Amino acid sequence: MKRDIKSMLSCELLEYFESTGEARYRAEQVFSALHRGVLSFSDMKNLSLALRSKLEDEFYISSLELIEKQVSKTDNTAKYLWRLQDDEAVECVLMEHRHGSTICISTQVGCKMGCRFCASAIGGFKRNLTPSEMLDQLLFTQLDITPLMQGGKRINNVVLMGIGEPLNNFDNVMRFIRIINSQSGIKIGARNITVSTCGIIENIDKMAEYDVQLTLAISLHAPDDETRTYLMPVNREGDVKALLDAGSRYFAKTGRRVTYEYAIIAGVNDSNEQAAKLSELLRGTQCHVNLITPNNIENSEFKPGSGKDIYRFKNILTKNGINCTIRRSLGTDIEAACGQLRRRKLQEVD
């Protein structure tokens, strides 16, 4: 069986070329070519014909097929629907900010976490994505907006907030991060990578042990166990206090301030009492609260809090000394915003 060469680290390619008697610099040539979007070993003209043939026999180069691209008429956000090589499909989203371009990628086909306010679990969980399939979302989107070899506009921030729970695909996710962080590849700095989790406590601690300067975003969405368990079944595996303790351990190990995501849902988690409780829990910790307006999901029982309610909630946090902002929602008109991925078009493909 051929091996997935784009899921290999640069050091693993180096070991391979050394084991076959090839010059060490060949590893960097191949790694660099793959991350410029080369899709065939035959196109690597700086390699000998014999070496290209050998690589073709032993490895395959992953790729994606674009099914649909939608661009928001309000904020230029772009949503990509990609077909994988086994005919499964995933979505990723490209957003423009003043500080640069950010891509939100998926880490799984489907999601098993069952958060009640999120569309990504609709249709259930299919499988984990490989490092190359995560890389290809970034690479092929970059190639769509401007070819890498021509320079110009560049994606400089990656958030793992698309379909799936990244920390349920831990090994592949961490390998993907090492690949895009490599100086021979796309070179996304660790501080420009955000990993979002609904709260896999064991793997938050495991990620902290890597001591990489990643940003950790924890989807909290409630300050009490009753409400959080109602919204997010994962809370049964580790309560709110245990999750916040994991966030504090992550900061202590990495020095990276944790972001807590909090979607304001009308009549569920938006009361003054809940804002005060959240303030009490987070007081004295190094963190940031990102308040989110939930996006409309067809047939959902949940409704977003009003702008007035969100500012009321934010003011309580701010008065209690909690660092807090309101997230700008992008791509809502093309169902590309937070919680909206994997809706109609994906279900049609499935």
C-alpha positions as CSV (number, residue, x, y, z in Angstrom):
1,M,0.0,0.0,0.0
2,K,1.3,3.4,-0.9
3,R,2.1,5.9,1.9
4,D,0.6,9.3,2.4
5,I,3.6,11.5,1.8
6,K,1.9,14.8,2.7
7,S,1.2,13.5,6.2
8,M,4.9,13.0,6.8
9,L,7.0,15.4,8.8
10,S,10.1,16.9,7.1
11,C,12.3,14.9,9.5
12,E,10.6,11.7,8.4
13,L,11.2,12.5,4.7
14,L,14.8,13.2,5.6
15,E,15.1,9.8,7.3
16,Y,13.5,8.2,4.2
17,F,16.0,9.7,1.7
18,E,18.9,8.9,3.9
19,S,17.8,5.3,4.2
20,T,17.6,5.1,0.4
21,G,21.1,6.6,-0.2
22,E,19.7,9.9,-1.6
23,A,21.2,13.3,-0.7
24,R,19.7,14.9,2.4
25,Y,18.7,18.1,0.4
26,R,16.3,16.0,-1.6
27,A,14.0,15.8,1.4
28,E,13.6,19.5,1.6
29,Q,13.1,19.8,-2.2
30,V,10.2,17.3,-2.1
31,F,8.7,18.7,1.1
32,S,8.8,22.3,-0.3
33,A,7.3,21.2,-3.6
34,L,4.4,19.4,-1.9
35,H,3.6,22.6,0.0
36,R,3.6,24.7,-3.1
37,G,0.8,22.6,-4.4
38,V,2.7,20.1,-6.8
39,L,0.2,17.2,-7.4
40,S,2.5,14.8,-9.2
41,F,6.0,13.5,-8.7
42,S,6.5,13.8,-12.4
43,D,6.2,17.6,-12.0
44,M,9.2,17.6,-9.6
45,K,11.7,18.3,-12.5
46,N,14.6,18.9,-10.1
47,L,14.6,15.2,-9.2
48,S,16.0,12.5,-11.4
49,L,13.6,10.4,-13.5
50,A,14.6,7.3,-11.5
51,L,13.9,9.1,-8.1
52,R,10.5,10.4,-9.4
53,S,9.6,6.8,-10.5
54,K,10.6,5.4,-7.1
55,L,8.5,8.0,-5.2
56,E,5.6,7.2,-7.5
57,D,5.8,3.6,-6.6
58,E,6.0,4.1,-2.8
59,F,3.8,7.2,-2.1
60,Y,0.7,9.0,-3.1
61,I,0.0,12.8,-3.1
62,S,-3.3,13.7,-1.5
63,S,-5.6,16.2,-3.2
64,L,-9.1,17.7,-2.9
65,E,-11.8,18.3,-5.4
66,L,-13.8,21.6,-5.1
67,I,-17.5,20.9,-5.1
68,E,-18.7,24.4,-4.4
69,K,-17.4,27.8,-3.3
70,Q,-19.7,30.4,-1.9
71,V,-18.7,34.0,-1.2
72,S,-20.6,36.3,1.2
73,K,-22.1,39.4,-0.3
74,T,-21.7,41.2,3.0
75,D,-18.2,40.6,4.2
76,N,-16.4,38.6,1.5
77,T,-16.1,35.4,3.6
78,A,-15.7,32.3,1.4
79,K,-16.9,28.9,2.2
80,Y,-15.4,25.9,0.4
81,L,-17.0,22.5,0.1
82,W,-14.3,19.9,-0.7
83,R,-14.6,16.3,-1.8
84,L,-12.1,13.9,-0.3
85,Q,-10.5,11.1,-2.1
86,D,-12.9,8.5,-0.6
87,D,-15.9,10.7,-1.7
88,E,-16.6,12.1,1.8
89,A,-16.8,15.9,2.0
90,V,-15.8,18.6,4.4
91,E,-16.1,22.4,4.6
92,C,-13.6,25.1,5.5
93,V,-14.1,28.9,5.7
94,L,-11.8,31.8,4.7
95,M,-12.3,35.1,6.5
96,E,-10.7,38.5,6.0
97,H,-9.7,40.6,8.9
98,R,-7.7,43.8,9.3
99,H,-4.7,41.8,10.5
100,G,-4.8,39.3,7.6
101,S,-6.6,36.2,6.4
102,T,-7.8,33.4,8.6
103,I,-8.9,29.9,7.5
104,C,-11.2,27.8,9.7
105,I,-10.6,24.2,8.9
106,S,-12.4,20.9,9.7
107,T,-10.6,18.1,11.6
108,Q,-13.2,15.3,11.2
109,V,-15.9,14.2,8.7
110,G,-18.9,14.9,10.9
111,C,-18.9,15.2,14.6
112,K,-19.8,13.0,17.5
113,M,-20.0,15.6,20.3
114,G,-23.7,16.4,19.9
115,C,-23.7,20.0,21.1
116,R,-27.4,21.0,20.8
117,F,-26.8,24.4,19.2
118,C,-24.4,23.3,16.5
119,A,-25.3,22.0,13.0
120,S,-22.0,20.2,12.5
121,A,-23.2,17.1,14.4
122,I,-26.2,16.6,12.0
123,G,-25.6,13.5,10.0
124,G,-23.3,12.0,12.7
125,F,-19.6,11.2,12.8
126,K,-17.9,9.5,9.9
127,R,-14.2,9.5,10.5
128,N,-11.1,11.4,11.4
129,L,-9.3,13.5,8.9
130,T,-5.6,12.7,8.1
131,P,-2.9,15.4,8.5
132,S,-2.8,15.7,4.7
133,E,-6.5,16.3,4.5
134,M,-6.3,19.1,7.0
135,L,-3.3,20.5,5.2
136,D,-5.0,20.3,1.8
137,Q,-7.9,22.5,3.1
138,L,-5.3,25.2,3.8
139,L,-3.2,24.6,0.8
140,F,-5.9,24.4,-1.9
141,T,-7.7,27.4,-0.4
142,Q,-4.4,29.3,-0.6
143,L,-3.9,28.2,-4.1
144,D,-7.4,29.4,-5.0
145,I,-6.8,32.9,-3.8
146,T,-3.3,33.3,-5.1
147,P,-0.7,30.7,-6.2
148,L,1.9,30.2,-3.5
149,M,4.8,30.4,-5.9
150,Q,3.6,33.9,-7.0
151,G,3.4,35.4,-3.6
152,G,0.8,38.0,-2.8
153,K,-2.1,37.5,-0.5
154,R,-1.4,34.8,2.1
155,I,-3.4,33.0,4.7
156,N,-1.6,33.7,8.0
157,N,-3.9,32.4,10.7
158,V,-5.4,28.9,11.1
159,V,-8.2,28.0,13.4
160,L,-9.3,24.5,14.0
161,M,-12.9,25.4,14.6
162,G,-14.7,23.7,11.6
163,I,-16.5,20.4,11.6
164,G,-15.3,18.0,14.2
165,E,-13.7,18.0,17.6
166,P,-9.9,18.5,17.1
167,L,-8.9,16.9,20.4
168,N,-10.8,13.7,19.5
169,N,-8.3,13.5,16.5
170,F,-5.4,14.4,18.7
171,D,-2.4,12.7,17.0
172,N,-3.4,13.7,13.5
173,V,-4.1,17.3,14.6
174,M,-0.7,17.7,16.3
175,R,1.1,16.2,13.3
176,F,-0.8,18.6,11.1
177,I,0.3,21.5,13.3
178,R,3.9,20.4,13.1
179,I,3.7,20.2,9.3
180,I,2.3,23.7,8.7
181,N,4.7,25.1,11.3
182,S,7.7,23.7,9.4
183,Q,10.1,26.2,7.9
184,S,10.3,24.2,4.7
185,G,6.5,24.3,4.2
186,I,3.8,26.9,4.6
187,K,5.4,28.3,7.8
188,I,2.4,29.2,9.9
189,G,3.7,30.4,13.3
190,A,2.4,28.5,16.3
191,R,1.0,31.7,17.8
192,N,-1.1,32.1,14.7
193,I,-2.8,28.7,15.2
194,T,-5.9,28.2,17.4
195,V,-7.2,24.8,18.5
196,S,-10.8,24.9,19.7
197,T,-12.3,22.2,21.9
198,C,-15.6,21.5,23.6
199,G,-13.6,20.1,26.5
200,I,-11.6,16.9,26.2
201,I,-9.7,17.5,29.4
202,E,-7.2,14.6,29.1
203,N,-6.1,15.9,25.7
204,I,-5.9,19.6,26.8
205,D,-3.4,18.4,29.4
206,K,-1.6,16.3,26.7
207,M,-1.4,19.3,24.3
208,A,0.0,21.4,27.1
209,E,2.9,18.9,27.5
210,Y,3.9,19.6,23.9
211,D,4.7,23.1,25.2
212,V,3.9,24.7,21.8
213,Q,2.7,28.3,21.7
214,L,-0.7,27.5,20.4
215,T,-3.9,29.4,21.3
216,L,-6.4,27.2,23.1
217,A,-10.1,28.1,22.7
218,I,-12.5,26.2,25.0
219,S,-16.2,26.2,24.1
220,L,-17.7,26.8,27.6
221,H,-21.1,28.3,26.9
222,A,-22.4,28.0,30.5
223,P,-21.0,28.6,34.0
224,D,-22.9,25.8,35.7
225,D,-23.0,22.1,35.2
226,E,-26.8,21.8,34.7
227,T,-26.9,24.2,31.8
228,R,-23.7,23.1,30.2
229,T,-24.7,19.4,30.3
230,Y,-28.0,20.4,28.7
231,L,-26.2,22.2,25.9
232,M,-23.1,20.0,25.6
233,P,-23.2,16.3,26.5
234,V,-19.4,16.3,26.9
235,N,-19.8,18.0,30.3
236,R,-20.9,14.6,31.7
237,E,-17.2,13.5,31.3
238,G,-15.7,16.4,33.2
239,D,-17.6,19.2,34.9
240,V,-17.2,23.0,34.5
241,K,-14.7,23.3,37.4
242,A,-12.5,20.5,36.0
243,L,-12.5,22.1,32.6
244,L,-11.5,25.5,33.9
245,D,-8.8,23.9,36.0
246,A,-7.5,22.3,32.8
247,G,-7.4,25.7,31.2
248,S,-5.4,27.1,34.1
249,R,-2.9,24.2,33.8
250,Y,-2.6,25.0,30.1
251,F,-1.7,28.6,30.8
252,A,0.7,27.6,33.6
253,K,2.6,25.2,31.2
254,T,2.6,27.3,28.0
255,G,2.1,30.9,29.2
256,R,-0.6,31.2,26.5
257,R,-3.8,32.9,27.7
258,V,-6.9,30.6,27.2
259,T,-9.9,31.9,25.3
260,Y,-13.4,30.8,26.6
261,E,-16.1,30.8,23.9
262,Y,-19.5,31.7,25.2
263,A,-22.5,31.7,22.8
264,I,-25.3,33.9,24.2
265,I,-28.6,31.8,23.9
266,A,-31.8,33.6,24.8
267,G,-33.3,32.3,28.0
268,V,-30.7,29.6,28.4
269,N,-27.4,31.0,29.5
270,D,-27.8,34.8,29.3
271,S,-29.0,35.8,32.7
272,N,-27.4,38.3,35.0
273,E,-26.9,35.5,37.6
274,Q,-25.0,33.4,35.0
275,A,-22.8,36.4,34.0
276,A,-22.0,36.9,37.7
277,K,-21.3,33.2,38.2
278,L,-19.0,33.1,35.2
279,S,-17.1,36.2,36.5
280,E,-16.7,34.4,39.9
281,L,-15.3,31.3,38.2
282,L,-12.8,33.2,36.0
283,R,-11.7,35.9,38.5
284,G,-7.9,35.8,38.9
285,T,-7.2,33.5,36.0
286,Q,-5.4,34.5,32.8
287,C,-8.1,34.2,30.2
288,H,-10.2,36.0,27.6
289,V,-14.0,35.5,27.1
290,N,-15.2,35.6,23.5
291,L,-19.0,36.3,23.5
292,I,-20.7,34.9,20.4
293,T,-24.0,35.6,18.8
294,P,-25.3,32.1,17.9
295,N,-26.2,31.8,14.2
296,N,-29.6,30.7,13.0
297,I,-29.9,26.9,12.4
298,E,-33.0,25.6,10.7
299,N,-35.4,23.8,13.1
300,S,-33.3,24.7,16.1
301,E,-35.1,25.3,19.4
302,F,-32.4,27.9,20.4
303,K,-32.6,31.6,19.6
304,P,-29.7,34.0,19.7
305,G,-29.6,36.6,22.5
306,S,-30.3,40.2,21.3
307,G,-27.6,42.7,20.9
308,K,-28.9,44.4,24.1
309,D,-28.6,41.1,26.0
310,I,-25.1,40.4,24.8
311,Y,-23.9,43.9,25.8
312,R,-25.6,43.5,29.2
313,F,-23.8,40.2,29.7
314,K,-20.5,41.7,28.6
315,N,-20.8,44.7,30.9
316,I,-21.3,42.4,33.9
317,L,-18.1,40.5,33.0
318,T,-16.2,43.7,32.4
319,K,-17.3,45.3,35.7
320,N,-16.0,42.2,37.4
321,G,-12.6,42.5,35.8
322,I,-12.9,39.8,33.2
323,N,-11.3,40.4,29.8
324,C,-14.1,40.1,27.3
325,T,-15.0,40.9,23.7
326,I,-17.9,40.2,21.3
327,R,-17.0,38.2,18.3
328,R,-17.8,39.6,14.9
329,S,-20.0,37.1,13.0
330,L,-18.9,36.5,9.4
331,G,-20.4,34.6,6.5
332,T,-23.9,34.2,8.0
333,D,-25.6,34.7,4.6
334,I,-23.8,31.6,3.2
335,E,-24.1,29.5,6.4
336,A,-20.4,29.8,7.0
337,A,-20.5,31.3,10.5
338,C,-20.0,29.6,13.9
339,G,-22.1,26.5,14.4
340,Q,-23.5,26.6,10.8
341,L,-21.2,24.2,8.9
342,R,-22.4,20.9,7.5
343,R,-25.9,21.9,6.5
344,R,-27.9,21.4,3.3
345,K,-25.2,21.0,0.7
346,L,-23.2,18.6,2.7
347,Q,-26.2,16.4,3.4
348,E,-26.9,16.4,-0.3
349,V,-23.4,15.2,-1.0
350,D,-23.6,12.5,1.7
